[in-house]
Amino acid sequence: VSGGLHGVGVSVVNALSQRVAVEVRTDGHRWTQEYKLGVPTAPLAKQEATDETGTSVTFWADGDIFETTDYSFETLSRRFQEMAFLNKGLAISLTDERPDHVDEEGKPLSVHYHYEGGIVDFVKYLNSRKGELVHPTVIDVEAEDKERLLSVEIAMQWNTQYSEGVYSFANTIHTHEGGTHEEGFRAALTGLINRYARDKKLLREKDDNLTGEDIREGLTAIISVKLGEPQFEGQTKTKLGNTEAKTFVQKVVHEHLTDWLDRNPNEAADIIRKGIQAATARVAARKARDLTRRKGLLETASLPGKLSDCQSNDPTKCEIFIVEGDSAG
C-alpha cells in the first residue's frame, strides 16, 4: 500500500537533491541510474545478472535548499520502529555511518526492528511502561474487504492508568488528528460497552451511560487501516477522510469485540468496572468544581461568612433556618 496522494514523492526527492542514485534488481539483472540536480547523468544501465530482487535509493539532499541536512538518528529510529510494528514480519535495519555518531563502545549507531506480532507487539511495547494491566491478553482484530480494497487491524488492551492512548494509522501514516477510521472505532466501542454493561447488569437502570472518555480511560489501542485510495484532509496527511473507513471499522469492531466479550466475561467485567470507576471520578470531580465555583461566587458577592452553601439544587430537599443571635444558631 502507499500513503501517497499525487505520485510525486520520489520526483520531489530528486528535485530537492544534489544527487540521487537508484539501483533496482529485477527481471534477472541489476539496473542503475544516477541523477544530478534532478537530471539523469546517463541512460538506464543494465548491469550483471542476479536472482535477487529489491530497490535501493540513495540521495544527497541539497544544502542550498534545506536549512540543515543533519538527520536525527533518534527520529529515524522511532519512525522505522513504528513501520516495523505496523507491517507484521517486516525487518528494518538502520545504521548511522557518520564518523561522529557512535555508541559508548565507539561503534556506529545501529538498530534492528522485527516484530512477528505486528501491532499486538506494538500495544505490549506501549503498555510495558504503564504499570499493571486490567486484562492479560491483547485484544486483536483483523478484517479485510477485498472488493473495496480495504483492511483493518486493531489491537487494544486496558491498563490501570488514567490516560488513554489511541493511535490511528492509514497506510502506515500516523494520523495524529484521527479521522473516519478512528471515529468508527470510538463509536463502536462506546455503544458496545454500554450495551454489554446493561445486558450483564453491571450498569443499573438508573445509572447514566458511560461516556467514551470513561470507557477509554487506561486504554492503549492501535488502529491501522489500509486502503486502495486513501483520502487525507490537507497536505499534512494527519486526518483520514474516507467515509467507507468509518462504517467498515465500526462494523468490524462491533462483531469481533462482541465475540471477545462473550468469550471472556471476567475480563469484560474488569474493563467495565474500570470505566465505572472513571465515571464515578468524573462526576465527583465535576461536583467538586461546582462547589468551588459556588463558594467563589459567595465570597465575591460579600455575603455573610456564616452563610453555608446548599448541598442540593433541588428546592424540595433544602430549607433555611433564620435565628436571632450567634448563641441561638
N, C-alpha and C positions, 0 to 999 in steps of 0.2 A: 504494500500500500504506500501511497505517497501523501505527504502533507502539503504539497504544493498547490498553488491556486492557478498560476498562469504559465507554468512550464518554463520559467526563465531562470531558475535557481543557478544552475551551473554556468549559464551565459553571463549572469551578473558577476559571479565569482571570477570568470575570465576577464570581464571588462574592468574589474577593480584590482587586478593583479598585475604585477610586473612580468610575471612568468607563470605559466601553467604547463604541467607535464601530465599526460594521460596515457595509461597503459591498460590494455584490455586483453584478456586471454579468452578467446572464443573461437569456434569453428576450427579447432585443431592448431591454431597459431597464436603467437603473441603479436599484438598490434600497438603501435606507438605514434604519438603526435605531440608536438610542443607548440606553445603559443607565446608570443611576446607582445605585451600591451594589447592583448585581445586579438592579435592577428597570427594565423598559423605561420610558423617559420619554415615549414616544409610539408609536402603532401603526407597523407596517412601512410605509414611504413609497415610492411608485413615483415615480421621477424621470424625467429626459429619456430619449429613445430613444438607443440606442447599439448598434453592431455589435461592440463589444469584449466580452471575457469576462474573468473573474478576480474574486478576492475580496481585500479588504484588511480587516484587523482592527487597530484601534489601541486600546491600553489604557493606563491610568494606574494603576499599582499603588498599593494603599492603604498609605500610610506608617504608619498606626496598627497594621497587621498585620505588616509586614516591618521588620526592623531597618534595612535600607538599601534604597533604590530607585535607587542609583547603579550603573548597569550597566557592566560591564567591556567595553570595545571589543575588547580582545585575546581575551577568552573567546568572545564572539560571533563574532569573525572566524574563530577556529580551528574552531568548530562549523560555520559556514556553508561554509568551505572543505572540510571533511570531507563535508558533504552534497553539495557540487558534485562532488567526486570520485566519490561513491557513486551519483550519478544522472547518467549519461553525457549530455552535451549541455545539462544544466540551467545556466542563468545566474543567479547570485545577486549582488546589489549591496548593500553596506552602507555607509551614510553616517551619521556622527555629527554631528548638527546642534547639539549643545550648544556654547554660545559659548566655554567654557573648554577644549574638546577640539579642538585644531587641530594641524596639522603644522608643520614648520620654516618654511614659507612663509606661515603664518597662515591656511591653507585648512582647511576641515572634513576630518577624517579620513575617508577613503573607500577601499574596496577593491571589486574586482570579480572574481568567480571563474567560470570556464567551462572545462570540460575535455572535449573530444571523445573522448579516450581513456579516460575514466572511471577505473576502479581501476588500469588499466595505467599511467596518468599518476600515480596515487597512489604506486605502487611506485617509479616513476622518481624522483618527488619525494623519497621517503624515502631511497632509495639514493644520491641525489646528494650526501649528506653522509657517506657511509660508505666512501669510498675506492674501490679497484679492484673490478671485477666478475668473478665466476667465469665467467659466460657473458653475452654481449652483449644477448640478447633477453629480454624479459619473457615468461614462460610464461602464457598466457591461456586460461582455461577458462570456458565458458558452457553452461548446460543448463537445460531447463525441463520440468516435469511439469504439463501443463495440467489433467489430471484431478484432481490433488491440490493444485492452486493453489500450486505450489512451484517456485522457480527459484533458481539459484545462479550466482554469478560469482566466479571465483578468479583472482588474478594473483600471480605469485611470481617471485623472482629471488634468486640467491645472490650475496653479496659476500664479500670476503676477511676481514671482521671476525670476531670470535669470539662475538658475542652474536646471539640470534635475535630477530626482531621479527615475530610472527604476530598480526595484529589481525583480530578477527571482528566481524561486524555482522549484525543481524537486523532487517529492515525499516528500515534506516539507523540503528538504535540500536546504539551501541558496546557490545558485550557484553564488558565488561572481565574477567569471570570465565569467559569461554568458554561452554561448553555443548555440546549434542549436535552442532551443525554443526562445531565445532572438533574434537571428539572423532573424528568421521568423517574429517576431513581428516588428522589426525595418524596415525590407524590406517592409512589407505590409503597415506600417504606412506612410513611406516616399512616396512610389508610389501612394497610395490612396489620401493623402492630396494634392499632386501636381496635380493629375488629377482632383480632385474636384475643386481646386482653379482655374484651367484653364477653366473648364466647366462653372463655375459661373462668369467668367471674373474678378475674384479677383486678378489673375496674368495676366498681359498683355503679348501679343505675344513676345515683345522684352525683357521681364523680364526673367532672369535665373530661373531655378527651385530652390525651397527651398532645402537646404541640410537637412540631417537627424538631424544634430545638431540644425539647425534653428527651425525645427518643434518640437523637443523635449525640447526646452528651456521652463522652467517652468512646465514641465510635471512630475507628480507623477504617477507611474504605478506599479502594481503588476502583475507578470506573474507566474501562478502556474500550472505546468503540472504534471500529474500522469500517470506513465507508468508501464506496467506489468513487463518489463525487462529493467530498466534504465541502460544506459551505460555511465559511467563517465570517463573522461580523467584524469588519475592519481589517486593515493590513497586518495588525499585530498577531492575528490568529489566536487570540486568547479566549474567544467565546464561540461555541458551535451554534449554527443556526438551522441545521437540517431538522425539519418538523418530524420526519419519519423516525428520527432517532429517539424522540421523546416517547412516542407510542410503543415503539419496539422495546425499549429499555423498561418501560412501565409494565408491559405485559410479561416480559421475562422475569423481572424481579418478583412480581406477584405470584407467578406459577412456581418458580423454584424456591422462593423463600417460604411460601405456604407449606410446601412439602418438607422443607427443613425444620420448620417449627413443629409440625405434626410428628416428625420422627425424633425430635429432641425436646420433649416437653419440659424437662428440668432446666436445660439451658435457656429455653424460651422464657420460662418464668423468671429466671435470673435477669435476663435482658429487660423484661418489662418492669421488674421491681427497680432496676436501675433508673428507668425512665420515670417511674412514680416518685422515686426519691428526688430526681431532678425537678419534677413538677412541684413537689412539696417545698423544696428550697426556693424555687422561683416565686411561689405565692407568698412565702414567708418574707422574702426579700422585698417584694412589692409592698406588703403591709408595713414593713419597717420603714421603707422610703416614704410612704404616705403619711405615717405617723410623724416622721421627722419634718416633713413639709408642713403639716398642720401645726406642729409645735412652733415652727419658724414663723408661720403666719400670726399665731397668737402673740409671740414675742414682739414682732414688728408692729403689731397693732396696739401695743402698750396696754394690753388687758391686765387685770389684777393678777398678781403672781399666785394667788390662792385658787384661781380658776383652773380646774383639771379638764383635760381634753376628754371627749367622749370616747367610749370603746366600741361603739357601733354606729353605723349610718342609718339604722332603722329606728325611726322615732318611737315606734311602739315598744321598743326594748330599752328606751332611755327615759330618765326622769331627772329633775333638778330640785335640789333642796335649798331653800332660802332660810337662813337663820340669822339671828342678831348677836354679834359679838364673837370673838375668837373662841371663848370657852364653850359657847353653845355649839360651835361647829365641831 
